[in-house]
Amino acid sequence: MYYRDLGHGMLKVSTISFGAWQIGDSAFWGGVDAADAERTVQCAMDAGINLFDTAEMYGQGESERVLGRALGRRRHQVYIASKVSPENCDPESLRAACEGSLKRLNTDYLDLYQVHWPSRQVPFEDTYAALLRLREEGKIREIGLSNFGCADMATWFDKGDAVSNQLGYNLLFRAAEYEVIPQSRKQGMGVLAYMPLMQGLLTGRYAAIEDIP
């Protein structure tokens, strides 16, 4: 496994990370056996993956619960990244959301706490100030963004900082290459790609387009 610094932050993460949406959102992905989920997480750790990504939005928190149980006593060996939903970006709601994620994940801190989508109701400076307070208290280690385009990044960095931007990016969905990834790098951010295999389309799972559910 290869590892890289995540932006200008303190985390050195595996170049392959584990997306935990699928193991906790049965309404979207279908049922997952708890034992299978735990074995999958354990195998990922054994392979050297040290970054596990989830969100309060995934299965209404169930992804966090499943991941927390699966990591168990090995939690200290990995980095946990979670995300706050845009409707929870005001300071009071953000704090409650973070506390909820910590409880579901059975951990005292999040290594990376990301703003899942830019909020259109709460000023970025208010969200950033709340994240800073959580970091000062030791509840989060690093601040990250997700699904932020160039204009939103510029506004955010006018008010604060972040070590990463999580973007949808794969061989079929490459729009981020033109402006968003270069802008992220210019800001010193690491880029975390989600859906790198386009939810199975790029794995050979489907023989024809008609097979895609």
N, C-alpha and C positions, 0 to 999 in steps of 0.2 A: 504494500500500500504506500502511496505517496502522500505527503502532507505539505500544506502551504499555510502561510500566515493569512488570516482572514482580514484583508484590508490592512489598516494601520493599527489594528487592535492587538490584544494579547493572546488570542486563540490561534493555535496551530492545528488546522483541521484536515481530516482526510479528504482527498480529492473526490471520493465517492461518499456521499452521505446517505442517510436512511430517512426516507419520507414516511411518516407514520399515519398519514391520512387513511390509507387503505386498511390499517389494522383496527380502526375504531369508528368507522362510519358505515354501518351496515345498510343504512337507507340509500346511500349512494353506490357503494361497492358490493353489497351483498354480505351475507353472514361470514364471519371469520371465527374459526375455532380458537379459543383462548390459548390452548396448548401450542397450536401452530404459530400463533403470533409470538409467544414467548420463545419458541425454538428459533424463529426467524431472527428475532432481535439478538439472541445469544450467538447465532451463527455470524451475524453481521459484526458483532464485537470481536469474535474470534478471528474474523478476516481482517481486522484492523480498522474498521469503520469507527470513528469516534465522534461523529456529529449526527445527532438524531433530531429531526425537525418535526414539530407538531403545531397545533394551534387550538385555541379555545373554540374556534368555529367548527373544527372537524368532529362531526358526530355530537355536537353540543357538549364537548368536553370529554367524550368517551375515548377518543384517541389518546388524550393525555393520561387518562386512567389506565388504559391498557399498557401504554408505554411505561408508565411508572411501575406497574406491577412486573412487567417483563425485565426491566433493568434491575430491579431489586437491589441487592447488596453491591452490585457492580456499578451503581450510578456514578461513583467517584471516578470511574475509569473513562467516562465519556463527557461530551458537551451536550447539553440539552438546549435546543432552540425552540421557543414557542412564539406565538404571535397574538397581539391584541386586535380585536375586531374594530373597524372604523367607528361603530356606534358607541364604543367604550373609550374613546380617546380624550374625553374631558377628564381633568385630573382626578376627580372623585371616583368616577367609573373605572378609570385606568388602574387605580390602586386596587379596587375591589376585584377587577379582572385578573391582575397579577396574583393577588392572594389566592384566588380561585384556582389558577393554573398551578401554583405551588402546592396547594393541597391535593389536587388531583394527581399530580406527578410525584407526590410524596417526597418532596425535596425542599431544602431551605433556600435555594437560589436557582435562578436561570442563568445559564452561561451567555445566552443571546436572547434578547427580547425585542421582537420586531413589530413594527406598525404594519398590519396586514395589508391594508389599502389606505391611501390618503383620505383623511376625513375632509368633507366639504362643509362641516358645521363647526368644527373646533379649530381655532388658530394653531398652526404648527408650534408656535412658541409655548403655548399652554401645555401641549402634549409633551414637548421636549423637557420642559421644566419638571413635569411630573415624573418622567423617566429618569431625569438626573437625581431626583430625590430618592427614587427606588435604588438607584446605583449607589448613592451615598450611604444608604442603609444596608447595603450588601445583599439586597434581594435579587438584583440582576448584575451581571458583570459587564456586558456590552450592549449597546443599542444598535439595532438594525432596522432597515426599511424593507418593504416588499411591494412590488408592483408600482414603484414610483417612476414616472417618466421624467424627462429632462426639466420641464417647467417646475414640477413639484420638488424635484431634487434641489434646484436652484433656490427655491423658496425655503426649503428645509435648512439648507446649509447657510442661508442668510441668518438663521436663528439658532442653529445648533450643529450637531455632528452625528455621524453614524459610521459604522465599520463595514456595512454590507448592504447590498440591494438584492433581494430575491426576485427572480424574473422567470416567466415562462420562456423556455429556450430549447430548441431541438432542431434537427435537420429539416423538419417541415414547417417550423415556426421560427424564422430567423430575423424578424424585423428588429429585434433588440440590437443586432450587430451594427446597425447604421448610426444610431445616435445614443441610445440609452446606455449600452455597455461602454462606449468610449467616454461618455459623461461620467459614468460611475467610476471608471478608472481615474479620470481627471480629478475626481474628488477624493481619491485614495481609498475607494471602497472595494471590497471583495465582491464578486458576483456569484450568487448561489442560483443554480439553474433548477427549476422544477419542471416536471414532465419531460425529462431528457429523452425518454423513449416514447413520447406521445401516447401515454397510457396504453402501451402494448403494440401500437401500430408499427413501430420500428423494430420489433423483436421477431417478426415472422409468425406471430400468434394467429393472425388472420390471413387466410389464403386468398380471400377476395373481399372487396369492399362491402359486399352484401352480408358478409359474416359479422360485421361490426355491429354490436347491439345498439 
